[in-house]
Amino acid sequence: MPFADSAFENVWMRNDQPVASKAIARSWTWGPAPLATGLETYTDAPDGSGKRLVQYFDKSRMEINNPKLSPDDKWFVTNGLLTVELISGRMQIGDTRFETGKPANINMGADADDANAVMYSSFGSVSNTSAGEKRQPDKSNGGYATGRINRQGAVSEDASKSKVAEAKIVYFEKATGHNIPKVFMDFLLSSGTVRTGVANANKPLLDPWVFAMGLPISDAYWSTSKIGGKNMEVLVQAFERRVLTYARDLPQGWQVQMGNIGQHYYEWRYGSNGSGPQKQVKTAPGLPMRLTVPVIGINAKVEYVGVDKDNNMDVPKDAFNVAWFKPGTVPGNVGNAAVAGHLDYYGIKEAVFYRLNTLKPGDRIYMRDDKGRDRAFVVTRHMTCEYKSCPLTETFGPTDATRLNLITCAGTFNRAQQNYDKRTVIFSELAP
């Protein structure tokens, strides 16, 4: 399953590309790959469509509620209040509109065949949801997570847990009235290897943690659950968007995990054999606004150009923008759409297309239009040609395919002519 939007891929890449590439060993933030995508009802969609684009992962569901926002906005991609819906049984279809169903009888943080594990429905007795609040007293002044919950939602005290350092309460969220133990707060505030552009760096994993998790809607409770076929003590806490579990018996890096709430919500909403979200329909493309190539860290605004004084395609005025050849094809229409970008620039060693020649067949390129629609193109071919003998018909001429061709300089720079002697062209075609 490919990514439905470049913004989804960029969000995924930050935390999970280092895990997928084995640069770091830790639990997933989203999951190894998307599971399903499409449009779901959102009656208050700002664009008036009554729908929003979603994509499901093991650990969550990404959403774009307002496609007209800038993709650079921190909240352009959000993830839904899935935990609240699963525990309450009330599916949110608008800002204040719900469809009432049944709480999810699905195990929260245990093997699916564990008949004794706590379920989302079990947490209805201890969680804040749209059906009501279950606030708790502040225990951050020396308290511990000593509650134990069973499958029926009954809570008892386990005094032995007052000696477990990881269970010490270190934070109380006044807005929801719930406590967070040390082991989960440490995880929420932890730093690690993340992808930034084209390189890895050590940064906070969840920045901010409320983006991924939402606020706590329950305290943390102990239960005995089967994980990987083995019974073990597990600490479970519900947040608005996700569930956290802690199991000391698991390997380091996997002791604290986000539950597979994306999988669970999809099963609850659509059933195990459900058709899933409504498929996006094909629409006429608007004018190009932003080019994104996540694999090489490109996220560039689009300038519109024609020809220069020598009757060649003009170039962008900004080193970090790209230029679309406006007299040609609109990206997403049948034909060769051409986009150019600088390799370098005056005093700038690495301009927008500095790494363009590293793209390979199968890599994905995205063009977002002025209607907010992001279209994916798949790289098919890489060509380097002499500046004066590049095949113009192949790059700009008529074709029955729907192509997006990216162009930049290559070869040796001639100072007298102020030009490179070669060009790199990346050919791509509209993804199915």
MINU-654909 format. One line per field, with one value per residue (C-alpha): residue in one letter; x, y, z. Coordinates in Angstrom, 1 decimal. Each point is the difference from the previous one (the first is absolute). Layout:
type = c(A/...)
X = c(X/...)
Y = c(Y/...)
Z = c(Z/...)
//
This chain:
type = c(M/P/F/A/D/S/A/F/E/N/V/W/M/R/N/D/Q/P/V/A/S/K/A/I/A/R/S/W/T/W/G/P/A/P/L/A/T/G/L/E/T/Y/T/D/A/P/D/G/S/G/K/R/L/V/Q/Y/F/D/K/S/R/M/E/I/N/N/P/K/L/S/P/D/D/K/W/F/V/T/N/G/L/L/T/V/E/L/I/S/G/R/M/Q/I/G/D/T/R/F/E/T/G/K/P/A/N/I/N/M/G/A/D/A/D/D/A/N/A/V/M/Y/S/S/F/G/S/V/S/N/T/S/A/G/E/K/R/Q/P/D/K/S/N/G/G/Y/A/T/G/R/I/N/R/Q/G/A/V/S/E/D/A/S/K/S/K/V/A/E/A/K/I/V/Y/F/E/K/A/T/G/H/N/I/P/K/V/F/M/D/F/L/L/S/S/G/T/V/R/T/G/V/A/N/A/N/K/P/L/L/D/P/W/V/F/A/M/G/L/P/I/S/D/A/Y/W/S/T/S/K/I/G/G/K/N/M/E/V/L/V/Q/A/F/E/R/R/V/L/T/Y/A/R/D/L/P/Q/G/W/Q/V/Q/M/G/N/I/G/Q/H/Y/Y/E/W/R/Y/G/S/N/G/S/G/P/Q/K/Q/V/K/T/A/P/G/L/P/M/R/L/T/V/P/V/I/G/I/N/A/K/V/E/Y/V/G/V/D/K/D/N/N/M/D/V/P/K/D/A/F/N/V/A/W/F/K/P/G/T/V/P/G/N/V/G/N/A/A/V/A/G/H/L/D/Y/Y/G/I/K/E/A/V/F/Y/R/L/N/T/L/K/P/G/D/R/I/Y/M/R/D/D/K/G/R/D/R/A/F/V/V/T/R/H/M/T/C/E/Y/K/S/C/P/L/T/E/T/F/G/P/T/D/A/T/R/L/N/L/I/T/C/A/G/T/F/N/R/A/Q/Q/N/Y/D/K/R/T/V/I/F/S/E/L/A/P)
X = c(0.0/1.6/-0.3/-3.1/1.7/3.5/-0.8/-0.9/3.3/2.0/-1.6/0.6/3.6/1.0/-0.3/-0.4/2.4/2.9/-1.7/-0.9/3.6/1.3/1.9/-1.5/-1.8/-3.1/-3.8/-1.9/-1.8/-2.3/0.9/2.1/-2.4/-3.4/-2.9/-3.0/-1.0/-2.9/-2.7/-2.0/-3.0/0.9/-3.0/1.9/2.7/1.3/-0.1/-3.7/0.5/-1.4/3.0/3.6/2.9/1.3/2.6/0.2/3.1/0.5/0.4/-2.3/-2.0/1.4/-2.5/-0.1/-3.0/0.8/1.9/0.1/2.4/3.7/1.6/2.7/-2.6/0.8/-3.6/-0.6/0.1/-1.7/-0.9/-3.5/-1.5/-0.1/0.3/-3.0/-2.1/0.9/-0.6/-3.3/-1.3/-0.9/1.5/0.8/-1.1/0.2/1.2/-3.1/-1.7/0.1/-1.4/-0.7/1.1/1.5/3.3/2.8/0.3/3.6/3.1/1.9/3.6/0.0/-0.2/-3.3/-0.7/0.5/-3.4/0.9/1.6/-1.5/-1.9/-0.8/-3.5/1.6/1.4/-3.4/-0.2/3.2/0.3/-1.2/-1.9/-2.8/-2.4/1.4/3.1/1.7/2.5/2.4/1.7/3.5/2.6/3.1/1.2/1.4/-2.8/0.3/-2.0/-1.3/-3.4/-0.7/-2.8/-1.6/-1.8/-3.3/1.3/0.1/2.9/1.8/3.1/3.4/2.1/3.1/0.2/0.8/3.5/0.4/2.0/-1.4/-3.5/0.7/-2.3/2.0/-2.6/-3.6/-2.0/-2.4/-2.0/-1.2/0.7/2.3/3.5/2.9/2.6/3.8/0.4/-2.5/1.1/3.6/-1.1/-2.1/3.0/2.7/2.4/1.4/1.0/-2.5/0.2/0.3/0.2/2.6/1.9/-0.7/0.3/-0.6/-3.1/-3.2/-2.0/-3.3/0.1/-2.3/-1.2/-3.6/0.1/0.4/-1.7/-2.6/-0.6/-0.4/-3.6/0.7/2.5/2.4/-1.2/1.7/-1.3/1.3/0.1/1.4/2.5/1.8/-1.7/1.4/-1.9/1.6/-0.8/-1.0/-0.6/-2.6/-1.1/-2.5/0.7/-2.4/1.8/1.9/0.6/3.4/1.1/3.0/1.2/3.3/0.4/0.4/3.4/1.5/-1.4/-3.3/-1.1/-2.1/-2.1/-2.9/-2.8/-1.2/-3.0/0.0/-0.6/-2.6/-1.9/-0.2/-1.3/-2.6/-1.2/0.0/0.1/2.7/-1.3/-1.2/0.4/1.8/0.0/-1.5/2.5/1.1/-1.4/2.1/-0.3/1.4/3.3/0.3/3.1/3.2/0.9/2.5/2.4/0.9/2.5/0.3/2.8/2.4/-1.5/-1.6/-2.9/0.0/-2.4/-0.7/0.7/-1.5/2.4/0.1/3.0/3.1/1.7/1.6/-3.4/1.0/-2.2/0.6/1.1/-1.3/1.0/0.4/2.6/-2.3/-3.1/-0.7/-1.4/-2.8/0.0/-3.4/-0.4/0.2/-2.1/-1.7/1.4/-2.6/-1.3/1.0/3.3/3.5/-0.1/3.5/1.4/3.5/2.1/3.5/2.8/1.8/-0.2/2.1/1.7/-2.3/1.6/-3.2/-3.0/-3.4/1.0/3.4/-0.8/-2.3/2.4/-0.3/-3.7/-0.5/-2.9/-2.9/0.7/-3.1/-0.4/-3.0/-1.5/-2.7/-2.4/-1.9/-3.0/1.9/0.3/3.4/0.8/2.7/2.3/2.3/3.6/0.5/3.3/3.1/1.8/3.1/0.5/2.2/-1.5/-0.3/-1.3/-2.5/-3.1/-2.5/-2.9/0.5/0.0/-2.5/-1.8/-3.3/-0.6/-2.9/1.4/-0.5/3.5/1.9/3.6/2.5/3.0/3.2/3.6/2.8/3.5/2.7/-0.7/1.4/0.7/0.3/-3.5/-1.3/-1.6/0.4/0.7/-2.5/-3.5/-1.6/-3.6/-2.2/-3.0/-3.0/-3.6/-3.2/-0.4/-3.0)
Y = c(0.0/3.3/3.3/2.0/3.4/1.2/1.6/-3.5/-1.4/2.9/-0.5/-3.8/0.5/2.1/-2.7/-3.3/0.2/-0.4/-3.1/-1.4/0.5/-1.7/3.2/-0.4/-2.8/1.2/-0.4/1.6/3.4/-0.7/-3.4/-1.5/1.1/1.5/-2.5/1.8/3.4/2.0/2.6/-0.1/2.1/3.3/2.2/3.1/-0.3/3.6/-0.6/-0.8/-3.5/-1.8/-2.3/-0.3/-2.0/-2.6/-2.7/-2.9/-1.4/-2.7/2.6/2.8/1.8/3.1/2.6/3.2/2.0/3.1/-0.6/3.7/0.6/0.2/-3.4/1.7/0.6/-2.1/-1.2/-0.6/-3.7/-1.1/-3.4/-0.6/-0.5/-3.7/-1.1/2.2/-1.5/-3.6/0.3/1.9/-1.8/3.5/0.6/3.7/1.2/3.7/2.5/-0.7/-2.8/-3.7/-3.3/-2.2/-3.6/-2.5/0.4/-2.1/-3.5/-0.2/-0.7/3.2/-1.1/-3.8/-2.9/-0.1/-3.5/1.0/-0.6/1.7/3.2/3.4/1.4/3.6/-0.6/-1.0/3.6/1.6/-0.1/2.1/2.2/3.4/-0.2/1.8/-2.0/1.5/0.6/-2.2/2.4/-1.1/1.9/1.4/-2.7/1.8/0.7/-3.5/-2.2/-3.1/-1.7/-2.9/-0.6/-3.3/-0.4/-3.2/-0.8/0.9/3.5/-0.6/1.8/-1.2/1.1/-1.8/1.4/-1.8/2.4/2.9/-1.4/0.0/3.1/0.1/0.4/3.1/2.9/2.9/2.1/1.0/1.3/2.6/0.3/-3.6/-0.9/-3.0/-1.0/-1.2/-2.4/0.4/-2.7/1.6/3.6/-1.0/-1.5/3.0/2.3/-2.3/0.9/-2.3/-0.4/1.7/0.9/3.7/0.7/-2.4/-0.8/-1.5/2.1/-0.4/1.9/-0.4/-2.9/1.6/3.7/0.9/-3.3/1.2/-0.1/-3.7/-0.9/2.6/0.5/-2.9/-1.1/-2.6/-0.7/-2.9/-3.5/-3.4/-3.1/-3.5/-0.4/-2.4/1.5/-2.2/-3.0/0.7/1.4/3.0/3.1/2.9/3.6/1.6/3.6/1.6/3.4/1.8/-1.2/-3.1/-2.6/-0.6/-3.3/-0.9/-3.6/-0.4/-3.5/1.2/0.9/3.5/2.4/-1.9/0.2/3.1/-0.2/1.7/-2.4/-1.1/2.4/0.7/-3.7/-0.2/3.1/-1.2/-3.4/1.7/2.5/-2.2/-3.6/-2.6/-0.2/3.6/2.0/2.8/3.8/1.4/0.1/3.3/0.9/1.3/3.7/2.6/1.3/3.6/2.1/-1.3/1.5/-2.3/-2.7/-2.6/-2.9/-1.5/-2.4/2.9/2.6/2.3/2.2/2.9/2.7/0.2/3.1/0.3/0.8/0.2/0.3/2.2/2.4/-3.0/-1.8/-2.6/-0.9/2.6/-0.9/0.8/3.2/-1.6/-2.7/-2.1/0.4/-2.0/1.4/-1.5/0.6/1.7/-0.1/-3.8/-2.6/0.4/-2.7/-2.8/0.6/-2.3/1.2/1.0/2.4/1.5/1.4/1.4/0.8/1.2/-2.5/2.8/3.8/3.1/-0.7/-3.0/-3.4/-2.1/1.4/-1.7/-2.6/-0.7/-3.7/-0.5/-2.4/-2.4/-0.8/-3.5/-1.8/-0.6/3.1/2.3/3.6/2.1/3.1/1.8/2.3/3.1/-2.1/-1.8/-3.3/-1.7/-2.3/-2.6/-0.8/-3.0/0.4/-2.1/1.2/2.1/1.7/2.2/1.8/2.7/3.4/0.8/-3.5/-1.0/-1.6/2.8/-2.0/-2.6/2.6/2.6/-1.6/-1.8/-3.4/-2.2/-0.5/2.3/1.0/2.3/0.7/1.6/1.8/1.4/0.7/-2.6/-0.5/2.8/3.7/2.3/3.3/1.9/-1.2/0.0/-3.4/-3.7/-2.2/-2.7/-0.5/-2.6/-0.9/-2.2/-1.5/-1.0/-1.1/0.5/-2.8/-2.3)
Z = c(0.0/-1.1/1.9/-0.9/0.5/0.2/3.4/1.3/-1.3/1.5/3.5/-0.2/-1.1/2.9/2.6/-1.9/-2.9/2.4/1.4/-3.5/-1.1/3.2/1.0/3.4/1.9/1.7/-0.3/-2.8/0.3/-3.0/-1.3/-2.8/-2.8/-0.7/0.3/-1.7/-1.3/-1.3/0.9/3.2/1.1/1.7/-0.1/1.0/-2.6/-0.7/-3.7/0.1/-1.4/3.1/-0.3/1.1/-1.3/2.5/0.0/2.4/1.6/2.7/2.7/-1.1/-2.8/-1.7/-1.2/-2.1/1.2/-2.0/-3.3/-0.6/2.9/-0.6/0.2/2.1/2.7/3.1/0.1/-3.7/0.8/3.1/1.5/1.2/3.5/-0.6/3.6/1.0/-2.7/0.7/3.8/-0.3/-3.1/-1.5/-3.5/-0.5/-3.5/0.6/2.6/2.1/-1.9/1.0/-1.1/3.0/-0.1/2.5/1.9/-1.6/1.4/-1.3/2.1/0.6/0.5/-0.2/-2.5/-1.8/1.4/3.6/1.5/3.3/-1.2/0.5/-2.9/-1.1/1.5/3.3/0.3/-0.2/3.8/0.4/-3.1/-1.1/-3.2/-1.9/2.2/3.3/2.1/2.6/1.6/2.7/2.8/-0.4/1.1/-1.3/3.6/0.8/-1.4/-2.2/-2.6/2.2/-1.6/-1.7/-2.6/-1.4/-3.2/1.6/0.9/3.7/1.8/3.1/1.9/-0.3/2.8/-1.3/-2.9/2.4/0.0/-3.8/-1.0/-3.5/1.5/2.0/-1.0/-1.4/-1.8/0.5/-3.0/1.4/-3.2/0.1/3.7/-0.6/1.2/-2.1/1.6/-0.5/-2.6/-2.3/0.6/-0.7/-3.3/-1.0/0.7/-1.5/-2.8/-2.6/-3.6/-2.4/-3.7/-0.8/-3.8/-1.3/3.2/3.4/3.2/3.7/0.9/2.1/-1.3/0.6/-0.7/1.7/1.6/0.0/-3.9/0.0/3.2/1.0/3.7/2.5/0.4/2.6/2.7/-0.6/1.2/0.3/-1.6/-0.8/-3.8/-2.5/-2.4/-2.5/1.6/3.5/3.0/1.6/2.1/-2.2/0.9/-2.3/-0.4/-2.3/-1.7/-2.4/-3.1/1.1/2.6/1.8/1.5/2.1/0.5/1.8/-1.4/-3.5/-1.6/0.6/-2.6/-0.1/3.7/-0.7/-3.1/-1.6/-0.5/-3.4/0.2/-3.8/-0.7/2.9/-1.1/-3.6/1.1/2.3/-2.7/-3.1/1.3/-0.9/-3.6/-0.4/-3.1/1.8/-0.7/-3.2/-2.8/-1.4/-3.4/-2.8/-0.5/-2.4/1.4/1.1/-0.4/1.7/3.3/1.8/-1.0/2.6/-0.3/3.5/-0.7/-0.8/2.3/-2.6/1.0/-2.4/-1.1/-3.8/-2.1/-3.5/-2.8/-3.8/-2.2/0.5/-2.5/-1.7/-0.4/2.6/2.9/2.7/3.6/3.5/1.6/3.4/0.5/2.1/-2.2/-3.2/-3.3/-2.0/-3.8/-0.2/-3.8/0.3/1.7/3.4/2.3/0.2/-3.5/-2.9/-1.5/1.2/2.9/0.5/3.3/0.4/3.0/0.8/0.9/1.8/-0.1/0.7/3.3/0.6/-0.4/0.4/-1.7/-0.3/-2.6/1.4/0.6/-3.0/-1.7/2.9/-0.8/-1.4/-1.7/2.5/2.1/0.4/-0.9/1.1/-1.5/2.1/-1.9/0.9/0.9/2.7/-1.9/0.2/-3.0/0.1/-2.9/-0.2/-1.3/-3.2/-1.4/0.6/-2.8/-0.3/-3.3/-1.5/0.5/-3.7/-1.0/2.6/-1.6/0.2/-1.4/2.7/2.7/-1.3/-3.0/-0.4/1.5/1.0/3.4/3.1/0.8/2.3/-1.0/2.4/-1.5/1.5/-0.9/-0.1/-1.1/0.0/0.6/-2.8/1.7/-3.2/-1.1/3.5/-0.7/0.6/-3.0/0.8/1.3/2.2/-0.8/2.2/-1.8/2.1/-0.7/1.9/2.6/-0.5)
//
